[in-house]
């Protein structure tokens, strides 16, 4: 395959967005360290590769479905939304993107089967749910507003974090689940806000997500509500002693979340002025799990 085609295919994996995977996985690893669990480096590497393959799969399948639906031909791309633009420029790569997207999904499933054999069948419900979420997200879930709103957060929160911690520890833990729900709301917000610029093209393409259903103004209120819930859950988790006090390092991401919320409430209908909010939103989503993880590790060393 020519280098130009390989480069184009790699763009459909949306490399800039893949940083979300290690940030979310850091929570599972930090919990294992905090709990004094000895981490097998081979298992950790397989968890990371499998999670990254899953993320690449959903990105490539999304690129394929957006192109096939005609959505890619009408979106106004931003650094945070509208896809990579690869397939409108190179339509001959569409079937290759579908093939490699499905191949990454199969690769993730094979790693999951290995862990079912070596760690335990407790992974099965989480693993099957994750595979279904990836496969159906771009073709079906995107047309169901509530599920579309929560699906990204479910994938990177309860499914990825809880599943990874189970593979490292051999059991599920309520504190990990609570933390995974904190991440659920911020990751869901990431996709929610990124839908604002694409509202009209999405509507024409047959999508039905929250900004289409209730309008940008009300969706902005949902965005702020999700931020409030995430930080209240963090405070509640520390109050209930599910998380140690140093986990409150995560509250420092409020310095990003508050200006993001203000901008969203003011400029929900002005895409040019909303762009800084999209950037801040990415920073919130990446920094919150990392800060919580650092707090857990700090606590384990104190």
Secondary structure, DSSP 8 states (H G I E B T S, - for coil): --HHHHHHHHHHT-GGGTHHHHHHHHHHHHHHHHTT----HHHHHHHHHHHHHHHHHHHHHHHHHHHHTTGGGT----SSSS---HHHH-GGGHHHHHHHHHHHHHHHHHHHHHHHHHT-GGGHHHHHHHHHHHHHHTTTGGGSHHHHHHHHHHIIIIIHHHHHHHHHHSS--HHHHHHHHHHHHHHHHHHHHHTSTTHHHHHHTT---HHHHHHHHHHHHHHHHHHHHHHHHHHHHHHTTSS-GGGGGGGGGHHHHHHHHHHHHHHTT-HHHHHHHHHHHHHHHHHHHHHHHHHHHHHHH-
